[in-house]
Amino acid sequence: QMKKILIAEDNDSNYLLTSIILKKQYEVCRAYNGAEAVALVQEWQPDIILMDWKMPIMTGLEATMRIREFNTTIPIIALTAYAFTSDRQQALEAGCNEFLTKPINVKELINVLSNF
């Protein structure tokens, strides 16, 4: 039984890169924005979420806070191109378990996922 990973990412090339890496080990599903991510967590029930921070309709921050209202245990890993300390702090306070910066370092991503 493969673990299910939800990738919330509006950028096609970022999504493709991440999904190619992860498809070998995980069943992958994509959300194009934060609102879709929230809905898919309820419908599809993934084991882990990769949450882009800057998305249309609903940001990763807002989506994380919404998800935490009904699911406190699912690991959420924030992905952002901005590596400010304040962003990291904000992500962790919103309920993210981990925070990675883009461009994604494959080894780092695999290591983080293996912790969950």
Beta strands, then each sheet from edge to edge (+ up, - down):
strand 1: 3-8
strand 2: 26-31
strand 3: 48-52
strand 4: 76-80
strand 5: 98-101
sheet 1: 2+ 1+ 3+ 4+ 5+
end
